[in-house]
Structures are given as C-alpha cells and as structure tokens.
Amino acid sequence: MERALDEIGYVSVPEELLGSDYEGPGPLVLFEARPTWWTRFFGLV
C-alpha cells in the first residue's frame, strides 16, 4: 500500500500526528473543542 501511495505522490502520515494540536492559521478557532491536524484537513467528520 505504501509503495502504491508513494508512486502517485501521496505521503502517509501516522495517525498519532493527526491527533496532535493544530496551532496554525485558519478558521479552526471557531471550534468548541481544541483543533487538531485531523480537523484541519478533514473537518468534523
């Protein structure tokens, strides 16, 4: 799977990193919960 993703230019990110705090710019300060990298890229799914 990793090779197939690499061949088309995708980068796999460990799930633990997606749960870490996002402190960058953007409208995520409007969320009631602390924004994470998951909400930065995928929103509230």
C-alpha positions as CSV (number, residue, x, y, z in Angstrom):
1,M,0.0,0.0,0.0
2,E,2.8,2.4,0.9
3,R,4.5,1.9,-2.4
4,A,1.3,2.5,-4.4
5,L,0.7,5.7,-2.5
6,D,4.3,6.8,-3.0
7,E,4.1,6.2,-6.7
8,I,1.2,8.6,-7.1
9,G,2.7,11.3,-4.9
10,Y,0.9,10.7,-1.6
11,V,2.6,10.8,1.8
12,S,1.3,8.6,4.6
13,V,1.0,10.4,8.0
14,P,0.9,8.4,11.2
15,E,-2.5,8.6,12.9
16,E,-0.9,9.8,16.2
17,L,0.2,13.0,14.4
18,L,-3.3,13.8,13.2
19,G,-4.5,13.9,16.8
20,S,-1.9,16.5,17.9
21,D,-2.9,20.1,18.5
22,Y,-3.1,22.4,15.4
23,E,-2.0,25.9,16.3
24,G,-1.7,27.3,12.7
25,P,-3.8,30.0,11.0
26,G,-7.3,29.4,9.8
27,P,-10.9,29.5,11.0
28,L,-10.4,26.5,13.3
29,V,-10.5,28.8,16.4
30,L,-14.3,28.8,15.9
31,F,-14.5,25.1,17.0
32,E,-15.6,24.4,20.6
33,A,-13.0,21.6,21.0
34,R,-9.3,22.2,20.6
35,P,-8.4,22.0,16.9
36,T,-6.2,19.1,15.8
37,W,-4.5,18.3,12.5
38,W,-7.4,15.9,11.8
39,T,-9.9,18.8,11.9
40,R,-7.5,20.9,9.9
41,F,-7.5,18.5,7.0
42,F,-10.8,16.6,7.3
43,G,-13.1,18.8,9.3
44,L,-15.5,17.4,11.8
45,V,-16.4,14.0,10.3
